Amino acid sequence: MGFRTEKDTLGEIQVPEEKWWGAQTQRSLQNFEIGTEKMPQEIVEAFAILKEAAAAANVRLNNLDEVKGAMIQRVCQEIREGDTYEHFPLVVWQTGSGTQSNMNMNEVVAHRANQHFEVEGMDTRIHPNDDVNRSQSSNDTYPTAMHIASFKEVQNLLLPALKRLKDVIGAKSEAFEDVIKIGRTHLQDATPITLGQEISGWEHMLKKSEQMIEQSSEQLRQLAIGGTAVGTGINAHPSFGQICCEEISRITGIEFYSSENKYHALTSHDDTVYVHGAMKALAADLMKIANDVRWLASGPRSGIGEITIPANEPGSSIMPGKVNPTQSEALTMVAAQVMGNDAAVGFAASQGNFELNVFKPVIAYNFLQSTRLLGDAINSFNDNCAVGIEVNEEIIAKHVKNSLMLVTALNPYIGYEKAADIAKTAFQNNSTLKETAVELGYLTEEQFDEYVDLEKMVRPTE
């Protein structure tokens, strides 16, 4: 592998010949050999969108030569459309403003642009700072890229996955609306409910989470670009931020806006915390749904066993024929990770000092990981588990028949204490509620059948 010499304000450094980056990227590679977590590709793509938009804005403001501006835009499109991720090698654990990743993009765009100019026999040259980074600072470009990447992932991955699962769960609720089963509270028998009613609770959780994520993510449309170093907009045209947002909107097809207060946009990430909080709420609901599914499907002979789920793979390396609720397990592990990420995002966002928060890369990494994991896990759970949920009516009927909590229906007729006496006596004697109620002289068989009406118990207001 050959090398070429690149230089920056600190001097010369050797860079692999085939790579498009420059001196500052190389120094970051050498200075931050920390972990294996690379800057997310979504951030790289967002930076390419931003640099393309910035070049277009600068040309519109007569602040950049049209030939240079056109070439920068051409290269940014090439980066977004091609397999170029190898040229963006930096780790998350770098400077907290994301300066090296901003310069990585600036250097790659400049190097690739100059390659094109050379091939085309032109003397024009692009400088990473003076041209690609014109009117910008790492302090406003990185949070801008964060918002672009985060909003796109929420809209393009998470919300579509969530809607698909919500629709499937809703269909299951309708299909099982008349299947009466025993309810459970505190992991103990409770009064009856239909399986459809139970699952409707899951559907509404997903609906509420969808609404909260949609509403909160609107905050991500506000972009920091135009604030430059400390929010004042030094070295940028006063209209640059607004025009750049117009160009970003044109490129992405998504409406983005210039933040009304750039001082806030550089030092606070409360908007990202807000959205991630909604994703944590979704993770909490997914944990509950996945746990319900594996509890209800437990068995097949020694568990609850009221529903069945698809058998996707052998469940044990030692126990033949065992099948496990693996999709529930994967989904609950993702939920745990998202909850951990939320702690990291919240703490990192609290660390703004004066005009800048310098925990931006870890916020972006954890936010995007949560979005990606949730979207993928929801799709996996939906396709490999939820769509295949079926009811075991024999087990459900058995559990309802044997439940002592049907005695609750007798409260209005014989009072709480007599009803409790029936339940306790039936449990002690291993007898039915009806048999016990008659033996104790509290009710006749006809009265018991009239009062303990399962349909009225699951729909008492009808």
N, C-alpha and C positions, 0 to 999 in steps of 0.2 A: 504494500500500500504506500503510495507516494504522498508527499505533503507539499503544501504551499505556504508561503509566509503571509500572514495577515498582521495588521497593526492597529492599535487604538491609542488612546492617550497615555497608556502605561508602557507602550513599546510594542515590540514584535513578538509573535507567537506562531507556532506551527499548527496548521489545520489540515486534516485529511483532505487530499486533493479532490475526491469525488463528492465531498459534502458541500452544501451551499451556504453554511453558516460562516460567521466571521470570528474576530478576535474575542469579543465579549462573551459569545456563546461558548467558545473553547475554554475561556477562563472559568466560566461557571461550571462546566463539566469537571474541571480539575479541582475546583475549590469546594464543590458541594457533592462529594461522593457519599451521599446519605440515602439509604433505603433503595427500594426498587420502584417507588411510586413516581411515574412520569406525569408531566403536565398533561391533563386530559386532552384528547383529540378534539373534543368539543370546544375547548378554549382556543386551540390552534385555529380551528375553522372560524371561530368568532373573530379572532384577531385578523384573519385574512379578509373577512367581510369588512371589519373596521378600517383596515389600511386601504382597501379599495375605495371605501366611502370617503375617507379623509383625502385621498388624492383627488377624487372627483370634486369635493367641496373646495379644496384649495385652488383647483383650476377655475371653478365657478367664481371664486373671489379674486381671480387674477394674482394669486399668491404662489403659483407653481406653473412652470412651463408646460404647455399642453402636451408636448412630446413625452416629457418625463411622466406627466400625470397619466397619459394613456398607457405607457409601458408598465407603470406600477399597477394599474388596474388589471392589465392583461396578466401579469404574473400572479396577482392575488387570485384571479379566476383559475389560473393553472393550478395553484396550490390547493384550492378548494375542490377542484374537479379531478385531480390526479392522485396518484399514490405517492405522496410526498412526505408522509409522516416521519420518515427516517431522518429528515433534516431538522426535526424539532425534538432533540434528545433530552431536554433538561428535566430535572427532578422537581417535585413539588417543594422540597425543602431547600429553598433558595432565599433570596432577599424577600422580605415580607410584602413589598409593593409589587412584586412580579416583574421588576425591572429587567432581569435577564431574559425572561420570556418575551417581553416587549422587544428587547434588542435582538433576540433570536429571530423574530419575525422580520424586523427591520433589515437585519443582515441578509437573511435568506432572500427577501424580495429584491434588495439591492444587487446581490451577487447574481441572481438569476436574470434580472433585468439587464445587467451589464453583459452577461453571456449572450443574450438576444441581440443587444446592440452590436457586439463584436461580430456575430454571425452575419448581421445585416449590413456590416461595413460602416457603422455610424460612430462618430467620435463622442457622442453624448454619454455621460456616465451618471449613475444614480448613487447618491450618498445615503447610507442608512439613517443618519441623524438629520441631515439638512433637508433631505427630500422625502424619504418614506415616513419619518417621524415629524415632519413639519407641522407646526401648530399643535403639537401633542406633547404629553409627558406620560411616563409609565404610570404616574399617579392617577391620571384620568382614563388612560386606555385600558388598564387591566380591569378596573371595576366595570367599564363599559363592556368589555369582552365577557366578563362574568355574567352580566345581565342578559346579553344576547344569547349566550350558550345556555344559561339556565332556563330562560323563557322558552327557547326552542325545544329543549328536552322535555319540559313539562307539557308543552302543547303537542309535540309530535310523538312522544313515547308514553308518558305516564297517563295523561288523560284518555287517550284512545284505549289503552289497556284497561283502565278503570271502568270505562263505559262498557266494554265488552263483558267484563265480569259482572257488572251490575245488571246487564240485560239477561245474562244466563241465570243469575241468581233469581231475578224477577220471574223468569219463566218457570223455574223450579217452584217458586212460591205459589204461582197460579196452579201448577200441575198437582201440587200436594195440598191444596187448600182444604179439602174435605177429609184428609187423613187425620183422625183424632188420635193423639198420643198423650203420654203423661208429660206434664211440665216438670221442670226441676229448678229449685233454688237451693243455694248452699250445697250443691251436689246431692241434694236429697229430693225425694219425691214431692211434687207439689200438685196443684190442680191441673186438669187437662188443658190442652192447647192443641191446635192443629199443626201439623208439620209445616203447612203453608204459612200459618201465622208466625211460627218460629223463624222461618227463613225470611219472611218479610222484614224482620228486624235486621237481618244481615243486609238486605237490599237497601234499607233506609240508611244504614251506616255508610254504605258506599255512596249513596246519593248525597248525603251530607258532606262527606269528605270531598267528593267531586266539586260541590258548590264552594267549599272553603278554599280548595286549591285554586279553582278558577278565580275566585274573588281576590285572594291574596296575591296571586301571581301577576295581577294587573300592575302591581307596584314595580315589577321588573321592567316595565316599558320605559321607565325613567332612566336616562343615561347620563353618566358623569362627563362625557366628552365635552371639551370646551373649557373645563376647569383648569387644565394644565397642571402646574406644580402644586399649588396650594389652594386652588379654587378661584383665584382672581382672573384667570384666563390670560396670564402674561404670555407674550409671544404668539398669541392667536388673535385673529380677527374677531371682533365682538359677535359676529353672526356665524362664526365657524361651527360652534356646537349645534346650533339649530339646523344649519345646512347639512352638516355631517349626519345628523339624525334623519333628515329627509332622504339622504342617499342610502343610509342603512335600511330604511324602510323600503326603498325602491328595490334594493338588492334582495332582501329577505322576503318581501311581500307581507311583512308584519309591521304594524304601526309602532314606532318607537319615538320617544319625545326627549327633548333636552330637559334635564333636571332643573327645577326652578331654583334650587339652591345648591350650587356646586360645592360649597364648603361642607354641607351635609353629605353630598354624594361621595366625597373623597375619604371622609373620616368615619362614616357610619355605614353599617351594613344591616340596619334593622329591618329593611325590606326583605333581605335574604333570610334572616332569622324568622320573620313572619311566615314566609312561604314554607320554609323547612318545618316550622311548627305545625302547619297544616298537613304536611307529609308525615310528620310524627303521629298526628292524630289518625291518619289513615293507617299507619303501621300498627297502632294500637287496636284499631278495628279489625285489621287483617289477622292479627294475633288471635283475637277472640273468635273470629269466623273459622280459622284453621283449627283452633283447639276444639271448637264445637264439632267440626266435621270428624276429627279423629276420635273424639269421645263417642259420638253417635255411631261411628262405624267400628268401634272397638269390638274385639272378639276373635274369631267369628262365633265361638260357642260360649265363651266365658266373659264376654263383655256386654255392653249395652246392645250393640248390633241392630239398631233401628233403621240404619241406612246402610247401603253398600256403596263402595267407591271402586274405581277401576283398579285392577291388578296390573301394575305397569312393569314390575320387575320382581325377581325373587327377593324375599325380604331378609334372608339369613344365609350365612355361609355354612351353618351347622345344622339348622332346623329345616328339614325338607318341607316344602309346601307353604312356608310362612310368607305372608304378604303384609307389608307395612304401609302406613299412611305417609309415604315419602314426600309427596307434594306439600302436605301440611307441615312437615318438618322443615323443608326448604324455605317455605314462606315464613314460618315463625323465626327461623334463623335470620332471614333478611330483615324482619321486623326488629329483631334485637340489634342488628347492625345499624339500622336507621336511627334507633333510639340513642345508640352510642354516638353516632354522627351528629345528632342534634345537640348533644352536650358539647361536642367540639365546636360546632358552628356557633352556638350561643356564647361560649366562652371567648372564642376568637373574635367575635363581633364586639365584645365588650372592651376590647383592648385598643380602641382608638386613642391616640395621644395627639393633642393639639390638632394639626391640620391633616393628619393621615392615620389610617389604620394599616398596620404592617403585618397583618395575618391573612392577607387576601388569598394567597394560593391554597392554604389549608381550608379556608371557607369554601372556595370554589371546588376543590377536590372532593370534600365530603358531601357538599350539596349535590354535585353531579353524580357521585357514586350512589347516593340515596335514590336519586331520580331513576338512574339506570337500573339499579337493583329492584326497586319497586315495580317498575314497568315490566322488566323481564320476568320477575317472580309471579306477578299477577297473571301475565300471559301463560306462563307454565302451569300455574295452579288451575287456571280456567280450562286450558286445553286438555290437561292430563288428569284432572280430577273433577272439577265442578260440573262440567258437561255430562259426566258419567254417573252422577249421584242418583241412586235409585232407592226406593222405599222397601223395607222388609215388613210387610203388613202383618205377617204372622207374629213376629216378635213384638211389634208395636201393640197389637191387640192383647197379647199376653200381659204386657207390662201395664196396660190400662186396667185390665180386669183385676190384676193382683194389687193394684195400688190402694193403699189405705187413705190417701188424701181425697178420694172421692167423697169421703165423709163430710167434707167442707160444705157440700150442697145441702146437708141436713141442718146446718146452723140456724137458718131462719125458722125452722119448724120445731126442733126439739132443744135448741140452745147449744152453746159451745161445750158445756161440761158433759152433757149426755153424749154428744157427738164424739168428744175425746174419749169417753169411756168405751164407746163402740170400737174406736180405732185401736185403743190399747188392748182391749180384750181380744179382738180379732187377731192382733199380732201375737199375743201370748198363746192363744189356742190354735194358731195357724188355720183359722177359719175365715170365711168371707165376711164382708161387711153386712151383707143382707142376712146371712145366717145369724150373725151376732146381734144385729138390731132386733130381729124377731125374738131370739132367745132371751134377750134382756127385757123384752116387753115394751120397747120404745116405739116400735112401728110394726105395721103389718107388712107382708110382702108387697101388697098392692101399693101401699103408701111409699115404700122404699123405691119401687120401680118408677112411681110418678115423680118423686122428688129428685132422685139421682138420674137425671136426664143429661147424657153427655153433650148432646147438641146445645142444650140451654146453658151448659157449663162453659162451653167454648165461645158461645155467642149470647151472653146473658142479656143483652139489650135488644135483641131481635124478638 
